[in-house]
Amino acid sequence: MGNRLSQIATRTGDDGSTGLGNNTRVSKNSGRPHAMGDVDELNSHLGLLLCEPLPPEVRELLIDIQHQLFNLGGELAMPGFALLQDSALQQLDQALAHYNAQLPRLQEFILPAGTRAAAQAHVCRTVARRAERAVVALQAREDMRAGPRQYLNRLSDLLFVLARVLNRMDGGAEVYWHSERLKRLEEE
């Protein structure tokens, strides 16, 4: 990669196009660049989350997820090429089972708030959902493997669970939504 990235400002995108890994050029406004950009943004938000104090096992998991998102982005950049392995999805499923087992069942909706780390995990979750929507839109127009879509779907679920875990660290609590309708029902 060293030789490939020796010149960053190539000016080849000045016309509104971008190059894919198969040496084709597409509009920066087309589906692939949108999906690639959303995955890149998600990875950047995970980098910001990693600036927060985190349990070591959560930190290791998020770092590995960043690498998997790079694989996913590479797969999006190279039509017809598979980089994201099935084991990456299995890792998310295992992490979901592990962290979900530590949490009480939700009785009410929670707000994307609480600690900085939990709030940032919620930001990551919402960006993962947007990236998933971009991949779904791309898959509606192009033949693609299901793996990238499934990975982003599962990752957004995991980020929700991790936000709950991070809010509950050190005796903290989740921030519940106060529904006026539910409050009235309880008062009746």
C-alpha positions in Angstrom: 0.0 0.0 0.0 2.9 2.4 0.5 3.4 3.0 -3.2 -0.3 3.2 -3.8 -0.8 6.0 -1.3 2.3 8.0 -2.2 0.3 10.8 -3.7 -2.9 11.9 -1.9 -3.9 14.9 -3.9 -4.3 13.3 -7.4 -6.9 15.8 -8.7 -8.6 12.9 -10.5 -11.8 13.4 -8.5 -12.1 17.1 -9.4 -14.6 16.1 -12.1 -17.0 14.6 -9.4 -15.9 11.0 -10.0 -14.0 8.5 -7.8 -12.0 5.4 -8.6 -13.0 2.0 -7.5 -10.7 -0.9 -6.8 -11.4 -2.5 -10.2 -10.1 0.7 -12.0 -13.5 1.9 -13.0 -14.7 5.5 -12.2 -18.1 6.3 -10.8 -19.9 9.5 -9.8 -19.2 10.5 -6.2 -23.0 10.8 -5.9 -23.6 7.1 -6.8 -24.5 4.3 -4.4 -21.0 2.8 -3.8 -19.3 6.0 -2.8 -22.3 6.8 -0.5 -22.0 3.4 1.2 -18.2 3.6 1.4 -18.4 7.1 2.9 -20.9 6.0 5.5 -18.8 3.0 6.5 -15.7 5.3 6.7 -17.7 7.8 8.9 -18.7 5.0 11.2 -15.1 3.9 11.5 -14.1 7.5 12.4 -16.8 7.7 15.0 -15.5 4.4 16.5 -12.1 6.0 16.6 -13.6 8.8 18.7 -15.3 6.3 21.0 -11.9 4.6 21.5 -10.7 8.0 23.0 -13.0 7.3 26.0 -12.2 5.2 29.0 -13.4 1.7 28.1 -13.1 -1.8 29.6 -10.2 -3.5 28.0 -12.3 -6.2 26.4 -14.6 -3.6 24.8 -11.6 -1.6 23.6 -10.2 -4.8 21.9 -13.5 -5.6 20.3 -14.0 -2.1 18.9 -10.4 -2.1 17.5 -11.1 -5.4 15.8 -14.4 -4.0 14.5 -12.5 -1.0 13.0 -10.4 -3.5 11.0 -13.5 -5.4 9.9 -15.0 -2.1 8.7 -11.9 -1.5 6.6 -12.5 -4.9 5.1 -16.1 -4.0 4.5 -15.2 -0.7 2.9 -12.6 -2.5 0.7 -15.3 -4.9 -0.4 -17.6 -2.0 -1.3 -14.7 -0.4 -3.2 -14.0 -3.6 -5.3 -17.2 -4.8 -6.9 -17.4 -8.6 -6.9 -14.6 -9.0 -4.4 -15.2 -10.5 -0.9 -13.1 -9.3 2.0 -15.4 -9.4 5.0 -15.3 -13.0 6.3 -18.2 -14.9 7.9 -16.1 -15.1 11.1 -16.5 -11.3 11.5 -20.3 -11.7 11.8 -19.9 -14.6 14.2 -17.7 -12.4 16.4 -20.5 -9.8 16.6 -23.1 -12.5 17.4 -20.8 -13.8 20.2 -20.3 -10.3 21.6 -24.0 -9.6 21.5 -24.8 -12.7 23.4 -22.0 -12.0 26.0 -22.9 -8.4 26.7 -26.7 -8.9 26.5 -26.5 -11.5 29.2 -25.1 -8.9 31.6 -28.0 -6.5 31.1 -31.5 -6.4 32.6 -34.4 -6.5 30.1 -35.5 -3.2 28.9 -38.9 -2.0 30.3 -38.9 1.4 28.6 -37.1 3.1 25.7 -33.8 4.6 26.5 -32.4 7.9 25.3 -29.1 8.2 23.5 -27.5 9.9 26.5 -25.6 9.2 29.7 -21.9 9.0 29.8 -19.8 10.4 26.9 -18.8 6.9 25.9 -22.4 5.6 25.9 -23.6 8.7 24.0 -20.8 8.2 21.4 -21.7 4.5 21.1 -25.2 5.7 20.2 -23.8 8.0 17.6 -21.9 5.0 16.2 -25.1 3.0 16.2 -27.0 5.6 14.2 -24.2 5.9 11.7 -24.1 2.1 11.4 -27.8 2.2 10.6 -27.3 4.8 7.9 -24.4 2.8 6.4 -26.7 -0.3 6.4 -29.4 1.7 4.6 -26.8 2.8 2.0 -25.7 -0.8 1.5 -29.3 -2.0 1.2 -29.9 0.7 -1.5 -26.8 -0.4 -3.3 -27.9 -4.1 -3.1 -31.2 -3.1 -4.7 -29.3 -2.0 -7.8 -26.3 -4.3 -7.9 -25.6 -7.9 -7.2 -23.8 -8.1 -3.8 -23.2 -10.6 -1.0 -25.4 -10.3 2.0 -22.4 -10.2 4.4 -21.9 -6.4 4.4 -25.6 -5.7 5.1 -25.8 -8.3 7.8 -22.6 -7.1 9.4 -23.8 -3.5 9.7 -27.2 -4.6 11.0 -25.6 -6.7 13.7 -23.1 -4.1 14.5 -25.7 -1.5 15.1 -27.4 -3.9 17.5 -24.1 -4.5 19.3 -23.5 -0.8 19.6 -26.9 -0.3 21.3 -26.0 -3.0 23.8 -22.5 -1.6 24.4 -24.0 1.9 25.0 -26.2 0.2 27.7 -23.1 -1.5 29.1 -21.1 1.7 29.1 -23.8 3.7 30.9 -24.0 1.0 33.6 -20.3 0.9 34.3 -19.2 2.0 37.7 -22.8 2.1 39.0 -24.1 4.4 36.4 -27.6 4.1 34.9 -29.4 4.4 31.6 -31.4 7.4 30.7 -35.0 6.4 30.2 -37.5 8.2 27.9 -40.4 9.7 29.9 -43.5 9.1 27.7 -46.3 11.5 28.5 -48.8 8.9 27.2 -47.4 6.2 29.5 -47.4 8.5 32.4 -51.1 9.3 31.9 -51.9 5.6 31.7 -50.0 4.9 34.9 -52.0 7.7 36.7 -55.4 6.3 35.6 
